[in-house]
């Protein structure tokens, strides 16, 4: 394990300031605005408090184990070679950015060099992207995530140095998926991964945001903290498919914010899968900024033991003729606890909105539990909106039917549990990743109590 800075409280202004002071100096233009962005975030960190169960948005999610733990930021990434992480690579993704403990690892990455119809697209670390695209990045970096209101988003921005940047120019379609791989290797380390995806008018891209763990030595799990922020901006008629996979260690803490801005007639397709972490929270906020935007949000949380997985989503229809569909599923075993809070907001004047939201939950033990809160807030008269939630156990008649076809009770239950989760996995358009996740889900459902 490599050196880290001395332990310090998770959210502490002086600690943040001293950490940032130790980073390479970036006084020259055009990075002055980036320093100002960090300074603003540091100021917000000093004001904002960690949420507790007394806060309405966190009343089902107790993060006190996180607040009582001290973490440090990695001074440098663990030295890894391609052979160490090749099993995480996605065969369809010829473009890959790898970050180890939050630090960009160029020796493991394959930055994008667009040719032909993909010419002009950029996939690189923030430092390289800023050299040629600062004017494109500046209006969006740190402008969509809730830095002023969210302590975790503010902390991430205060530490902002390395980031994955994807820029797709107008009318450019990137054929192969872009893989953004974030690897945790050290215990007692806090990392702040950052993603910025800018899709120009008429463009198309598939982005895989992937969080994994690779402890050295192998198998020796320790607690670490990942505080991730993604900002995704779709211009008019842009198409973005966003696949997010969280499969960190069983002792990890994972808090993430994703802010999405939808332009006119844009199309955002999201699939998020949460398998790992002791405590995880994913805030997904989508804002329709013009007419005719289309959005699909699919999610799966598969947890057991003492895991807690919390998903908060907000689909904000602020303009007419918007369409959104959301299906979120939770499979909960052991003493695990899943939370889903999904809000659909239809603002005044957002007529002809079509919004559907469904949350389906499967409890595998008497000790597992789910808190679900689907919400509709409608301030327009000509809309079509539905929402609903179900919580239940496996259907005994379905189990009996499979037993009558020769399966054991355990095999029947495992197959039904797998099928429940596989519906979400099947919506991932990257074949090799879908196969890997299907196998993971099958293995984990087989092990669930």
N, C-alpha and C positions, 0 to 999 in steps of 0.2 A: 504494500500500500504506500502511495506517495504521500508527501507531506501535505498538511492542510494548515490553514490559519488556526490560531487558538480558538477554542470554543467561545461562542457568544450567544446572547439571546436571539431568538428567531427574528423579532422585529425590534430593532434598537437603532435609533438615529445615529449615535456616535459610531457604532460599529459599521453601519453602512457608509458613513462618511470616510472612516479610516480605510475601509476596503476599497472604495472608489479612488481615494487618494493614492493608493498603491498601484493602480492600473496605469498603463502607458499614457503619457500625456497626449492629448488630442486638441490642442489649442487652435490649430490652424483651421481656417475656413476650408470646406463648408461644415465642419463638425461642431462649430460653436453652438448651433441650435440643438445638437444632440446632447451636449453638456448641459444646456439649459433644461432640456427635457428630463435628464437625470436629476438635476437639482430640484426641479419642481416635484418629482416623485419622492425624493428624500424628505422634502418638506411635508408632503402628505403622509409619509410613513410616521413622522413624528406626531401627527394629529390623529390618525386613524387607529382604532383599537382592533385587536383580534376578535372576531365574532364568537359569541357564546350561545348556548341554548336559550338564553333570554332574548336573543334577536329572532324576530319572526322568520326570517329567511334561513335561519340555522337551528330552529328549535328541535328538529329531529336528528341533528348531526352534532355530536359531541366531539370536538377536536381538542379537548383538554390534554390528551396524551401528547399531542403535537406541541401545544403551548408550553408544556413542562419540560420539553426536550431541547437541549442546546445542539446546534449544528454549526459547522464551519463551511466556508467556501473553499473549493479545491484551488490550490495555487497553480497546479498543472494537471493535465489529464494523465491517467494511467497509460503507460506505454503499451499499446495493443498493435498487433499485426493483423492483416486481412484474414489470415487463417483462423484467428481467434474469434472473429465475428462473422465469418462468411455464412454461417448457418442462419443469420438474421437477414441476409440479403434477399431481395425479391427479384426473381429471374427476369421479369418483364421490365424492371426499372433499370435502364442504362444510366440514368442520372441519379446520383445519391449524394446527400450531404450527411456526414456523421459527426455527432457531438458526443464527447465522452465526459461525463460529469459536468455537462454544460459548456465544455470547451471544444471549439471546433478542431476536428482531427483531419487535416488535409490529406495525410497519408492513407486514410481509409475512404476518402471521398472521391466522387467522380463528378465535378461541377459540369454544368451544362454548356455545350458548345453547339448551338443550333445551326443546322444546315438545311438547305432546301426550303420546304414549306414551314419549318420550325425556326427559320432564321430570325434573329433578333430577340429570342427568348433568353432570359437570364435566370440561372439557378446558382446562387453562390452565397458565401458567407457575407455578413453585413459589411465588413471592412472592404472587401473587394467590390461589392455592389455599390458602395458609396462613392468609390472613385469615379464612376462613370454615370451613376444614376441617382445622385443625391437629390436632384430637383424632383424626381418622380417619387422618391421614398419619403421625403420630408413631410408632405401633406397628410401622410397616412400613419407613419410609425408613431405609436403612442397616442393616436387621436381617436381610436375606436374603442379600445378596451377601457373599462371604467376605472382609470387610475385615480380619479378624485374621490371615488366612493368605496373602492375595494382595497383593503390593506394588502392582499396578496398581489393584485395587479400592480399596486404602487411599489411593492418590494421588488417585483420582477423588473419593472422599469428603472428603478434605482440602480439595479445591478446590470442594466443593459449594456452589453459590450459585443458578445457574439450573438448572432441570430441567423436563421435561415431565411433567405430572401428569394422569392419566386416572382418574376415579372414577365408577363406574357403580353406582347404588344397587340395592338388592334388587329383583328382578323387573322391571328396566328393560332393554329391548333397544334398543341404538343401531343404527339401520338402516344408516346410511351409514358407510363406513370412516373412521377417524381417521388423519390423515397427520401423522407427526412427522418433519420434514425438517431434516437437519443438513448445513449447507453449509460446506465448507472453502474459504477464499479466499486465505489468506496462507501463504507459505513460512516455515519455521523457527518455526512456532507450534504449541504443544501445546494442545489443547482437551479438555475433560472432559465430554462429553455425558452426561446422566442422564435416565432414564425411570422413572416409577413408575406402574404400572397396577394398580388395585384394583377387582376385579369382585365385586360383592355377590352374595348368594345368589340363584340363579335368573336372573341377569342375562346379557347377551350383548353382545359388542363385537368388532369387527375393528380391529386396530391395525397400521399400517404404519410401521416404523422404517427410515428411508431416509437413507443417507449418500452424499453426492455431492460433487463438486469443481467450483469455478468460479473459476479463477484470473484475476486482473486484473493485467496485460493477458491477454486470452484466449490460451490455448495455451502460456503460459510456465509450465511445471510446475516446482515446487520441492518439496522434502521438507517434510512436516508430520506431526504425530503426533496421532492421535485415540485417546483412552483412554475408552471408553464403558462404562457400567454400566446395566443394566436390571433392575428388580425387578418381578415380575408375580405377583399374588396372586389366586387363584380361591377364592371361598367355595363353600359347598355348592351343587351343581347349576349353577354358573356355566359359561359358555362363552366362551372367548377364542380368536380366530384371530389369530396373531401372524406377520406377514410382515416379514422383515428383509432388506434389500438393501444391500450394500456395494459401491459402484462409485466409489471414490476414485481419486486420481491414481496413476500408475505408480511414482512415487517416494515415496509415502506409507507411513507405518507405521500400522497399525490393530490395536489390542488391545481386546477386548471381553469383558465378563462379563455373563451373563444368568442370574438365579436365579428359578426358578418354584416356587411353592407351590400344591399341588393339594388342594382340599377334597373332601369326600365327594361322589361321583358327579359331579365336575366334568369338563370336557372342554377340553383344551388342544390346539390344532392349530397347528403351527409350520412355516413354510417359510422357510429362509434361503438366500440367494444371494450368493456372494462372487465378484466379477468383478475388483475393483481392488486397489490397494496393492502395494507392493514386498514387504512382509512383513505378513501378517495372521494373527491368532489369535482364535478365537471359542470361549469356554468357555460351554457351556450345561449348567446343572445344574437338574434337575427333581426335586422331592421330593413324594412322595405322602404327605400328612399324615392321610388318612382313607380309608375303604373305597370301592371302586368307582370310582376315578378313571380317566379315559381320556386317553391322550396319543398324539399322532402327531407325529414329528419328521422332517421332510424337508429335505434340504440339497443344494446344488450348488455346487461350486467349479470355475470355468472360468478357467484361468491359462495363461500362456505366458512366453516370455522367461526372465527370472531371478526370476520371482515365487515366493514361498513362501506357501502358504495352509494353515493348521493349524486343524482343528476338533476340539475335545475336548468330548464330551458324557457326562453321567452321569444315568441314569434310576434313581432310588432308590425302589424299591417297599418301603415301610415298613409297609403295611397290606394286608389281604386283598382279593381280587377286583379287583385293579388290572389294567389293560390298556395296553400300550404297543407302538407300532410305529415303527420308524425305518428310513428309506432315505436313505443319503447317497451322492452320486455325485461323482466328481472327473474332470475332463477336463484333461489335462496335456500341454502342448506345449513346444517349445523346450528350455531347460535348467531348466524350472520343477520345483518340488518341492511335492507335496501330502502332508499328514499327516492321518490320521483315527485318533482314539482314542475308541472308544465303549464305555462301561461300563454294564452293566445289573446293578444290585444288587437282590437279593431277600432281604429280611431275615427273620430267624426269626419265624414267625407270619404272614408275608404269604402265606397259602395261597391257592390258586386264582388265582395270578398268571399272566397270559398276556402274554409279552413276545417280540417278534420284532425282530431287528436285522440289517440288510443294508448292506454297503458295496460298491459297484461302482465300478471305476476303469478309465479308458481312457487309455492312454499313446499319444501320437501320434508321438513320436520316440524314438530310441534313447537320447537324453540325458535325457529326462524320467524322473522317478521318483516313487514313492509309498511311504510307510511307513504301513501300516495295522495296527491292533491292536484288533479287537473283543474284548470281555471279558464274561464272565458270572461273577458271584459269587452263588451260590445257597445260602441257609441254611434253606430251607423244603422240605418233601417233596412236596407236592401242587401242582406248578406245570407250566406248559407254556412252555418258553423255547427259542428258537433264535437262532443268530447265524451270520454267515458273511461272507466277503469274497472278491472276485474282482479280479484285476488282469490286463489283457490289452490287445491291440491290436484294430483293426478286423478283422472277419471277412473274409478274402479271398474267400470264396464269396459273401458278401452284396455285396461290391464288384463282383464279376464279374457277379452277377445284374443289378444296376442298370446296369452297362455294356452288358449284353445287351439292355437296354430303351432304349438310345440315349444314356445319360449318359456323359460323359467320366469318366476315373478320378478326377480332382480333384473333379468335381461329385458323384460317387457317394460319395466319402469325406466330403465336406462335409455331404452330406445325412444320412449315417449318424451322423456326429458330432453334428449338430444334433438328430437324433431321440433320441440318447442323453441329452442334457441337457434336451430339451423335456419329458420325462416329469415332471421336478420342477416346471418352470415351469407346466405344465398344472394343477398342484394349487393354484395361487394363485386365490382366488375373486373377485378384482377384475379385471374384463375389460380395462380400459384399461392397467393396469399389466402384466397378463399379455401383452398385445400388444406393449408397449414392450420387455419383457424378451425375448420371443421374437425380436423384431427384433434386439436387441443380441446375443443368443446366436448368431443366424444370421450376423450380420456378423462376430462374433469367430471363429466356427468357420471361416468362409470365409478369414480372414486367418491362421489358425493354420498352422504348418509341418506 
